[in-house]
């Protein structure tokens, strides 16, 4: 049994934020019924065809779910949704702002008609305020949250290479739902949870936000180097590879100077004797380290860093990550089923001692529509009528 066995989730979801949250629930035993629009479905199904003809985004965020097509603009489709919510523990939705209200399922109605239901709404900016009705996509939230202002080079802001705003919203939705399930065990009552992509990413911006507000100076864009810690970033080895260092305190800096650079006096140099001074003289410091590394065999540099207990990392490609020796040694990949056959997928990063994740099939659009309707009590004739009416 998974920790969420017996929990039923209905999700009106598309793209990344909501599907990412509900996939975590499905991995750990929840039954997730994914509602998709007839004829189109979740538009993330069509982002690319990289995984044997399937979308890489969709395969990543939708394993273990049941897909049901439902036209929510049709009264009969809304009636089906009502039956589903009567049996569900959790409703997740990231439709456009106000869409669920327009269907007659506003906050007050949900709490009155389905008192044990946990409804989680994910939006770009929240259910009120001047930005309420704005469309929100990941890059736009990266911009609005100030993330782009601190990411990239001095000349050019650069977006984070993954959908970080969607992922942040999905993870807070997940944690909120889990807290609400625990709360319901105590009170017997469901609740409504609102998750804003802007607010989740603003929370993750806590360090630069505090730094800028209280110091009066925003952290500079410094590429792969840390804005306020040095040395912390990439340094060029003799073979042309970049090796990333992360020195966190003065003890590590002294060990780095003595063991790795072979120059203990550098730790006492006024330009470098404390972190703020090293940041102020970053260009000189980086030149010194790059020069030292260019004169040494790369294996010797790695051996010295290991001996000094200084943290370092290699810059891996995505192929190197897929074959990463640590991930493979810990058996972090497992086959999942898709309509195009089995594909390897990463296990979720939460590891229970005695419980394994479900890692279920990635569903075809509407694959479980018929079986779910039968379960809800619809007859063969009624299902046929729903199809004829365009409700499913």
N, C-alpha and C positions, 0 to 999 in steps of 0.2 A: 504493500500500500504506500502511496505517496502521501506527503503531509497535507495535500489539498484534495485528496479523494473525497467525493461527495459534494464538492463545491461546483455549482453550475454558473457559468459566466455567459452572458449574451453580449456580443460586442458589435456595435455599429461603427465599423472601423475602416480606415484606409491609410495608405502611405506607411509611416514608420512609427510614430509615437504610441498610438493605441495598440497596433499589432505587436510592437516590441514588448509592451507591458503584458498583454494577454498571452504571448508565447511563453513568458516566464511562468505564468500560472499554469499553462498546459503542461509544461515540462515537469511540474511537480504534482500532477494528478488531477488538476481541475478539468472539468469538461468545458470546453470553450466552443460556443456556437457563433461562428462568424457570419454576420449578415452582409450580403453583397447585392448590389443592384443588378437586376436581370439585364442580360445583354452586354454588360460592361464589367461589372465587378470592381474589386479594389484596383485602382489604376496603377498601383505598384506592381501588379502582375505583368505590366507591359513596359517597365523601365528599360529592360534589356533582355537578351536571350542567352546569357553567359553560362548558365548551369544546365547544360544539355537541352537548350531551347527554353528554359525557364528563367525567370528574373532572379538575379542574385539577391536583390532586396527582399523579394517575396519568399524565397526559400529560407532565407535567414530568419524572418520574423513570423512565419506562419505554420511551422510544423506543429503537429499534434492537435489541430483544430478540425471542427466540422464546418463545412461551408454550406450555407443556405441562401438561396436567392429570394429576395423579398422586395416588392415595390411598396415603399412606405408612403408614397403619394396616393396609393389606392386604399380605400376604406377597408377592403378585405385584407390587405397586407398589414394595415395597422391592427386589425383584429387578431391576426396571427401573432404579431409582436406582443400584444397584450397577454395572450395565452402563455407566450414564452416567459414574460416577466413575472407572471404569477407563479412560475416554477423556479425562477432563477434566484440565485443568491446575490449576483453582481451584474450590473449593467455598466458597460464601458462604451463611451462614444466620443469621437472627435470629428463630428459633422461640423458644417459651417455654423458660426454663432447664431443661436436662435432657431436652428432647424428642428431640434427636438421639441422646443416649446410650440412651434407651429404645428406639430403633429398631435398636440394635446397632452404632451408628457413634460410639462414644466415642473419645476422643483416642488411646488406645493402639491401638485397632482400625484407625483411619484411618491411622496411621503405619505399621502393620504390613502392612495389605492394599494400601495405595496409597502407597508410599514417595515418589513424586514429586509427590503431590498437595499443594497449598497450601490448607489449610482455614482459613477466617476466620470466627470466631464473634463475633457482635455481640449484646450483652445490656445490660440496664440497669445492673447492678452487678458483673458479673464472675462467673466460674465457681465461686467459693468465698466465704467470709465470711458474716457474719450476714444480709446483705441479698440473698444469692444468689437466693432464690426469689421475691423481691418483683416484682410487675408494675411496669413502668416506662414511662411516657409522657412526652412532651416537657415539659409543664408541671411534672410531678412532679420531673423531673431539674433543671429550672430552680430549683425550690424547694430541693431537697436540696443542690445545688451552691452555694447562697448567692447565685446570680445575682439572684433576686428581692429580696434584702435590699439591693441597691445600685441597683436599677432602678425608676424611678418618681419620684413626688413625695415630699416630706417626710412627707406624711400617708398615702400609699397606695403600696404596692409594685405594680409593673405587669409583666406577662409581656412578653418580647420577642415582637414580632408575627409572627415566623416560627419554624419548628421548629428552633431553633438547636441543641438537644442532639442531635437526629437528624442534622442536617447535619454537626455536629462529628464524630460517630461515623462517619458515612459517609465523610468526608474522611480520617480516620485509618485507616479500613479500606482505602480506596484506596491511600494511601501505604504502608501495611504490605504489601499485596499486591504492589505494584510492587517494593518492597525484597526481598520473598521470591522474586519471579521472578528478580531479578538474582542473589540468593544461590544459587538453584538452578542457575543457569548455571555457577557456580563449583564447587559441591559435588555437584550431581546429586541433591540431596535436597530433598524438600518440607518443610513445617513446619506447625504449628498456631499461628494468631494469635488472641488474645483481645482484643476491643475492648469496653470498658465505657463506656456513655454518661456515667455519673457521672465517670469518670476523664478522659474527653476534655474535658468542660466544666470540670472542676476545673483542668485545664491552661490553658484559656482564661481562667480567673479569676486567673491568675498575678499580675497587677499588684495588684488589690485584696487578694488573699490575702497577699501579701508586705507590702503597706502596713499592713494591719490587724494582722498578727502581730508585726511588728517595731516598729511605732509605738505599738501598744496602742489605736489608734482606727480604726474602720472608716470608709471613705469614706462620706459622707452621700449620701442620695438627693436629687438636685438637678434632677430633671426632665431637660430637654434640655441643661442646663449641665454642664460637666465638674466632677467633685467636687473635683479638686485642681489645676486650671489655670484661670486667668482673665486676660482675657476669653476664654471658649470656650463658645459656645452661641448661642441665638437673640436677636436684637434687633429691635425694631419700627421699621419705616420709616414715612415720612409717609403712604404710601398704604395702610397697614395690613398690608403683607406682612412676614413675619418673614425676616430675613436672618441666616444663621448665620456666625459668625466663629470662627476658630481661630488664636489667637496662641500661638506655641510658645516664644518666647525674648525676651530683653530688647531685642535689636536690632529685632525686629518690633514690640514694644510702643512703643519710641521712635518708630519710623516711623509707627505708627498715631496716636500723639498729635500728631506734627508735621504729617503730610500729611493725615490723615483728619479728625481733630478740630480741627486748627489751633491746638493749645495745647501747645507743647513743654514747658511748665512742669509739666504734669500727670505726665509721666514721672518728675519729680524729687519729686513729692509723697510724703511719708513713708507715706501710706496705700497708695500704688500703685507704689512704686519697685522692688519685686521681686515675683515671683509669689506667694510665701507671704503677703505683705502684701495683695496684690490679692484673694486667696482669702478672707482674714480680713475684708476690707471689700467683699465681693462685692456686697451690696445697694446700697451707695453707688455703686460703680463702674457697676453695671448701670443705675441711675437716671441717672447722668451720660451714659452712652452713648446710652440711649434718648432722652433729652432732646435731645442733639446731633443724632441722626438725625431726630427729629421736625421739626426746623427746616430740614432740607435736602431738596432734590429727590432722590428715590431714585436717579436716574441719576447725579447728582453724587456720591452716596455710593459707588456702584459704581465710578465712574471714579477716585475718590480711593483706594479700596482696591486697585484694579488698579495705580495708579501707585506705591503704597507697598509693593507685593508682599506684601500681607496676604491670607491665604487666606480665602475666603468661599464660600458656597453658598446657593442658593435652596431652599426647602422644596417639593419636587415632589410632586404627586399620583402615583398609580400610572399614570394615563393619560398624564401628562407624562413619566414614565419610559419608557412604551411608545413614545412619540414623541420621546424625548430626542434633540436634534440631534447629540450626540456619538456615540451608538449608531448612529443612522441614517447619519451621515457615514462611519462605519467599517463599514457594511453588516453589522451584528451580528445580523440576523435572517435566517432561511431557512425555507422551507416544509418541513414534515415530513408524512408520510402518516399518516392515522388511518382507522379504520373509517367515520368521518363525513366523509371528504374531507381535503384539505390544510389545515393550520393553520400560522400563523407561530410560530416558536420561536427563542429566543436560542441563538446559537452558544456552545459552551463557552469559558470565558475563557482557556484555554491556546492560544497562537497559535504554530504551527510555520511556518517560512518556506515549506517545500515540501510540507506535508501538510495535507489538509483533513479535518475530522471526518466520520464516516459519516452522522450525523443520520438514522438509519433509522426505519422505520415503528413506530408504537405498536400492539402486537398485540392482537387479540381474544383473549379467554380460551380457551386450548386450541387456538389457531389452527394450531400446528405439531405437535400431538400425533402425528398420523398419520405425518407425514413423518419425525419423529425416531425413532419406533418402527421404521419401515421401515429407516432408516439403521442402527439397532441390530441388525437382522437378524430382527425379528419378521415372521412371515408374516401374510397377510391373515386367515387363520383364527385365529391367535394374538391378533391385535389385536382381533378380534371377541370372543374369549373374555375378554380383559381388560376389555372394555366390559361384557360380561354379568356379570362378577364384581364390577363396581364398582371396579376397580383403576385405571381412568383416567377 
